């Protein structure tokens, strides 16, 4: 149940952020080809929507294994090394993203006192995207490692 809810949350976040990005970019295009002045906040809003769309989608990419694999090299290794790599790569990646999630929280706290230039938003909101990305990737890496351990047991 938790897995489904996290997946739904990430999908909704990705969709809403992408639609927000599309809306702000379309608004910029329409304003540039009309006598209406482009609102100054659209550039910053599109950047923020893009960052959040990538942050939400990163966890889904990990869940569905949409990241690049170097199969040409991997397939040349003996089975023993493949088994070791299957466990080592997600484990090392997990450590890196857990560290990133911890420091993302500190980064968000630092950003609470800052305001964005054109929208006046709290920069902690922008920096929170780093935490979303690193924690969602970590969650799916933990699940992957557990599945690898479960399937490797005799």
C-alpha positions as protocol buffer text, in pm:
chain_id: "A"
residue {
  index: 1
  type: UNK
  ca { x: 0 y: 0 z: 0 }
}
residue {
  index: 2
  type: UNK
  ca { x: 283 y: 242 z: 90 }
}
residue {
  index: 3
  type: UNK
  ca { x: 458 y: 162 z: -238 }
}
residue {
  index: 4
  type: UNK
  ca { x: 143 y: 246 z: -437 }
}
residue {
  index: 5
  type: UNK
  ca { x: 88 y: 572 z: -249 }
}
residue {
  index: 6
  type: UNK
  ca { x: 447 y: 684 z: -298 }
}
residue {
  index: 7
  type: UNK
  ca { x: 425 y: 596 z: -667 }
}
residue {
  index: 8
  type: UNK
  ca { x: 98 y: 790 z: -701 }
}
residue {
  index: 9
  type: UNK
  ca { x: 241 y: 1090 z: -519 }
}
residue {
  index: 10
  type: UNK
  ca { x: 545 y: 1093 z: -747 }
}
residue {
  index: 11
  type: UNK
  ca { x: 327 y: 1056 z: -1059 }
}
residue {
  index: 12
  type: UNK
  ca { x: 96 y: 1337 z: -950 }
}
residue {
  index: 13
  type: UNK
  ca { x: 391 y: 1559 z: -864 }
}
residue {
  index: 14
  type: UNK
  ca { x: 549 y: 1489 z: -1202 }
}
residue {
  index: 15
  type: UNK
  ca { x: 225 y: 1558 z: -1388 }
}
residue {
  index: 16
  type: UNK
  ca { x: 139 y: 1876 z: -1199 }
}
residue {
  index: 17
  type: UNK
  ca { x: 492 y: 2011 z: -1232 }
}
residue {
  index: 18
  type: UNK
  ca { x: 500 y: 1930 z: -1602 }
}
residue {
  index: 19
  type: UNK
  ca { x: 162 y: 2093 z: -1661 }
}
residue {
  index: 20
  type: UNK
  ca { x: 279 y: 2398 z: -1465 }
}
residue {
  index: 21
  type: UNK
  ca { x: 592 y: 2411 z: -1681 }
}
residue {
  index: 22
  type: UNK
  ca { x: 385 y: 2384 z: -1999 }
}
residue {
  index: 23
  type: UNK
  ca { x: 148 y: 2656 z: -1880 }
}
residue {
  index: 24
  type: UNK
  ca { x: 423 y: 2904 z: -1793 }
}
residue {
  index: 25
  type: UNK
  ca { x: 615 y: 2839 z: -2116 }
}
residue {
  index: 26
  type: UNK
  ca { x: 296 y: 2874 z: -2323 }
}
residue {
  index: 27
  type: UNK
  ca { x: 220 y: 3200 z: -2141 }
}
residue {
  index: 28
  type: UNK
  ca { x: 569 y: 3327 z: -2225 }
}
residue {
  index: 29
  type: UNK
  ca { x: 526 y: 3233 z: -2592 }
}
residue {
  index: 30
  type: UNK
  ca { x: 181 y: 3392 z: -2619 }
}
residue {
  index: 31
  type: UNK
  ca { x: 300 y: 3711 z: -2452 }
}
residue {
  index: 32
  type: UNK
  ca { x: 604 y: 3742 z: -2677 }
}
residue {
  index: 33
  type: UNK
  ca { x: 390 y: 3727 z: -2990 }
}
residue {
  index: 34
  type: UNK
  ca { x: 123 y: 3962 z: -2862 }
}
residue {
  index: 35
  type: UNK
  ca { x: 120 y: 4319 z: -2731 }
}
residue {
  index: 36
  type: UNK
  ca { x: 89 y: 4182 z: -2374 }
}
residue {
  index: 37
  type: UNK
  ca { x: 407 y: 4211 z: -2165 }
}
residue {
  index: 38
  type: UNK
  ca { x: 543 y: 3883 z: -2038 }
}
residue {
  index: 39
  type: UNK
  ca { x: 494 y: 3861 z: -1660 }
}
residue {
  index: 40
  type: UNK
  ca { x: 834 y: 3874 z: -1489 }
}
residue {
  index: 41
  type: UNK
  ca { x: 764 y: 3569 z: -1270 }
}
residue {
  index: 42
  type: UNK
  ca { x: 719 y: 3323 z: -1561 }
}
residue {
  index: 43
  type: UNK
  ca { x: 1090 y: 3256 z: -1613 }
}
residue {
  index: 44
  type: UNK
  ca { x: 1147 y: 3171 z: -1249 }
}
residue {
  index: 45
  type: UNK
  ca { x: 822 y: 2971 z: -1228 }
}
residue {
  index: 46
  type: UNK
  ca { x: 915 y: 2761 z: -1532 }
}
residue {
  index: 47
  type: UNK
  ca { x: 1256 y: 2689 z: -1385 }
}
residue {
  index: 48
  type: UNK
  ca { x: 1096 y: 2584 z: -1055 }
}
residue {
  index: 49
  type: UNK
  ca { x: 836 y: 2365 z: -1229 }
}
residue {
  index: 50
  type: UNK
  ca { x: 1111 y: 2200 z: -1437 }
}
residue {
  index: 51
  type: UNK
  ca { x: 1322 y: 2129 z: -1127 }
}
residue {
  index: 52
  type: UNK
  ca { x: 1025 y: 1974 z: -947 }
}
residue {
  index: 53
  type: UNK
  ca { x: 918 y: 1770 z: -1251 }
}
residue {
  index: 54
  type: UNK
  ca { x: 1268 y: 1618 z: -1266 }
}
residue {
  index: 55
  type: UNK
  ca { x: 1278 y: 1563 z: -890 }
}
residue {
  index: 56
  type: UNK
  ca { x: 947 y: 1375 z: -883 }
}
residue {
  index: 57
  type: UNK
  ca { x: 1031 y: 1178 z: -1199 }
}
residue {
  index: 58
  type: UNK
  ca { x: 1374 y: 1068 z: -1071 }
}
residue {
  index: 59
  type: UNK
  ca { x: 1223 y: 827 z: -819 }
}
residue {
  index: 60
  type: UNK
  ca { x: 989 y: 685 z: -1082 }
}
residue {
  index: 61
  type: UNK
  ca { x: 1286 y: 636 z: -1315 }
}
residue {
  index: 62
  type: UNK
  ca { x: 1463 y: 439 z: -1042 }
}
residue {
  index: 63
  type: UNK
  ca { x: 1149 y: 234 z: -973 }
}
residue {
  index: 64
  type: UNK
  ca { x: 1107 y: 139 z: -1339 }
}
residue {
  index: 65
  type: UNK
  ca { x: 1483 y: 111 z: -1408 }
}
residue {
  index: 66
  type: UNK
  ca { x: 1481 y: 377 z: -1679 }
}
residue {
  index: 67
  type: UNK
  ca { x: 1838 y: 485 z: -1609 }
}
residue {
  index: 68
  type: UNK
  ca { x: 2119 y: 400 z: -1848 }
}
residue {
  index: 69
  type: UNK
  ca { x: 2281 y: 59 z: -1804 }
}
residue {
  index: 70
  type: UNK
  ca { x: 2616 y: -35 z: -1950 }
}
residue {
  index: 71
  type: UNK
  ca { x: 2504 y: -379 z: -2066 }
}
residue {
  index: 72
  type: UNK
  ca { x: 2784 y: -415 z: -2319 }
}
residue {
  index: 73
  type: UNK
  ca { x: 3042 y: -432 z: -2037 }
}
residue {
  index: 74
  type: UNK
  ca { x: 2817 y: -600 z: -1783 }
}
residue {
  index: 75
  type: UNK
  ca { x: 2732 y: -895 z: -2012 }
}
residue {
  index: 76
  type: UNK
  ca { x: 3102 y: -976 z: -2056 }
}
residue {
  index: 77
  type: UNK
  ca { x: 3156 y: -1038 z: -1683 }
}
residue {
  index: 78
  type: UNK
  ca { x: 3136 y: -1383 z: -1523 }
}
residue {
  index: 79
  type: UNK
  ca { x: 2822 y: -1463 z: -1320 }
}
residue {
  index: 80
  type: UNK
  ca { x: 2998 y: -1420 z: -985 }
}
residue {
  index: 81
  type: UNK
  ca { x: 3101 y: -1062 z: -1068 }
}
residue {
  index: 82
  type: UNK
  ca { x: 2754 y: -988 z: -1205 }
}
residue {
  index: 83
  type: UNK
  ca { x: 2597 y: -1096 z: -873 }
}
residue {
  index: 84
  type: UNK
  ca { x: 2843 y: -879 z: -683 }
}
residue {
  index: 85
  type: UNK
  ca { x: 2775 y: -580 z: -907 }
}
residue {
  index: 86
  type: UNK
  ca { x: 2398 y: -633 z: -881 }
}
residue {
  index: 87
  type: UNK
  ca { x: 2427 y: -578 z: -506 }
}
residue {
  index: 88
  type: UNK
  ca { x: 2719 y: -332 z: -490 }
}
residue {
  index: 89
  type: UNK
  ca { x: 2596 y: -72 z: -739 }
}
residue {
  index: 90
  type: UNK
  ca { x: 2252 y: -15 z: -578 }
}
residue {
  index: 91
  type: UNK
  ca { x: 2410 y: -24 z: -230 }
}
residue {
  index: 92
  type: UNK
  ca { x: 2673 y: 239 z: -311 }
}
residue {
  index: 93
  type: UNK
  ca { x: 2414 y: 450 z: -492 }
}
residue {
  index: 94
  type: UNK
  ca { x: 2185 y: 422 z: -189 }
}
residue {
  index: 95
  type: UNK
  ca { x: 2458 y: 549 z: 44 }
}
residue {
  index: 96
  type: UNK
  ca { x: 2520 y: 846 z: -184 }
}
residue {
  index: 97
  type: UNK
  ca { x: 2150 y: 940 z: -205 }
}
residue {
  index: 98
  type: UNK
  ca { x: 2092 y: 897 z: 170 }
}
residue {
  index: 99
  type: UNK
  ca { x: 2382 y: 1136 z: 234 }
}
residue {
  index: 100
  type: UNK
  ca { x: 2232 y: 1370 z: -25 }
}
residue {
  index: 101
  type: UNK
  ca { x: 1889 y: 1354 z: 147 }
}
residue {
  index: 102
  type: UNK
  ca { x: 2045 y: 1439 z: 484 }
}
residue {
  index: 103
  type: UNK
  ca { x: 2229 y: 1737 z: 343 }
}
residue {
  index: 104
  type: UNK
  ca { x: 1922 y: 1842 z: 144 }
}
residue {
  index: 105
  type: UNK
  ca { x: 1739 y: 1896 z: 473 }
}
residue {
  index: 106
  type: UNK
  ca { x: 2020 y: 2124 z: 588 }
}
residue {
  index: 107
  type: UNK
  ca { x: 2007 y: 2303 z: 253 }
}
residue {
  index: 108
  type: UNK
  ca { x: 1630 y: 2359 z: 288 }
}
residue {
  index: 109
  type: UNK
  ca { x: 1683 y: 2506 z: 637 }
}
residue {
  index: 110
  type: UNK
  ca { x: 1951 y: 2741 z: 499 }
}
residue {
  index: 111
  type: UNK
  ca { x: 1711 y: 2848 z: 223 }
}
residue {
  index: 112
  type: UNK
  ca { x: 1433 y: 2943 z: 464 }
}
residue {
  index: 113
  type: UNK
  ca { x: 1584 y: 3287 z: 516 }
}
residue {
  index: 114
  type: UNK
  ca { x: 1623 y: 3360 z: 143 }
}
residue {
  index: 115
  type: UNK
  ca { x: 1362 y: 3483 z: -106 }
}
residue {
  index: 116
  type: UNK
  ca { x: 1357 y: 3420 z: -480 }
}
residue {
  index: 117
  type: UNK
  ca { x: 1421 y: 3732 z: -690 }
}
residue {
  index: 118
  type: UNK
  ca { x: 1107 y: 3771 z: -902 }
}
residue {
  index: 119
  type: UNK
  ca { x: 842 y: 3565 z: -725 }
}
residue {
  index: 120
  type: UNK
  ca { x: 948 y: 3632 z: -367 }
}
residue {
  index: 121
  type: UNK
  ca { x: 905 y: 3264 z: -277 }
}
residue {
  index: 122
  type: UNK
  ca { x: 1094 y: 3112 z: 9 }
}
residue {
  index: 123
  type: UNK
  ca { x: 1402 y: 2940 z: -140 }
}
residue {
  index: 124
  type: UNK
  ca { x: 1348 y: 2648 z: 95 }
}
residue {
  index: 125
  type: UNK
  ca { x: 1063 y: 2553 z: -139 }
}
residue {
  index: 126
  type: UNK
  ca { x: 1301 y: 2533 z: -435 }
}
residue {
  index: 127
  type: UNK
  ca { x: 1564 y: 2345 z: -235 }
}
residue {
  index: 128
  type: UNK
  ca { x: 1307 y: 2092 z: -108 }
}
residue {
  index: 129
  type: UNK
  ca { x: 1311 y: 1939 z: -456 }
}
residue {
  index: 130
  type: UNK
  ca { x: 1655 y: 1796 z: -378 }
}
residue {
  index: 131
  type: UNK
  ca { x: 1512 y: 1613 z: -78 }
}
residue {
  index: 132
  type: UNK
  ca { x: 1220 y: 1477 z: -283 }
}
residue {
  index: 133
  type: UNK
  ca { x: 1455 y: 1343 z: -547 }
}
residue {
  index: 134
  type: UNK
  ca { x: 1709 y: 1188 z: -312 }
}
residue {
  index: 135
  type: UNK
  ca { x: 1454 y: 1035 z: -75 }
}
residue {
  index: 136
  type: UNK
  ca { x: 1240 y: 885 z: -353 }
}
residue {
  index: 137
  type: UNK
  ca { x: 1545 y: 737 z: -524 }
}
residue {
  index: 138
  type: UNK
  ca { x: 1663 y: 602 z: -186 }
}
residue {
  index: 139
  type: UNK
  ca { x: 1324 y: 444 z: -122 }
}
residue {
  index: 140
  type: UNK
  ca { x: 1325 y: 256 z: -453 }
}
residue {
  index: 141
  type: UNK
  ca { x: 1689 y: 155 z: -409 }
}
residue {
  index: 142
  type: UNK
  ca { x: 1604 y: 2 z: -70 }
}
residue {
  index: 143
  type: UNK
  ca { x: 1322 y: -194 z: -234 }
}
residue {
  index: 144
  type: UNK
  ca { x: 1556 y: -306 z: -512 }
}
residue {
  index: 145
  type: UNK
  ca { x: 1824 y: -421 z: -265 }
}
residue {
  index: 146
  type: UNK
  ca { x: 1563 y: -613 z: -63 }
}
residue {
  index: 147
  type: UNK
  ca { x: 1437 y: -783 z: -382 }
}
residue {
  index: 148
  type: UNK
  ca { x: 1793 y: -876 z: -481 }
}
residue {
  index: 149
  type: UNK
  ca { x: 1856 y: -1026 z: -135 }
}
residue {
  index: 150
  type: UNK
  ca { x: 1526 y: -1213 z: -143 }
}
residue {
  index: 151
  type: UNK
  ca { x: 1590 y: -1358 z: -491 }
}
residue {
  index: 152
  type: UNK
  ca { x: 1948 y: -1459 z: -413 }
}
residue {
  index: 153
  type: UNK
  ca { x: 1852 y: -1669 z: -109 }
}
residue {
  index: 154
  type: UNK
  ca { x: 1851 y: -2045 z: -185 }
}
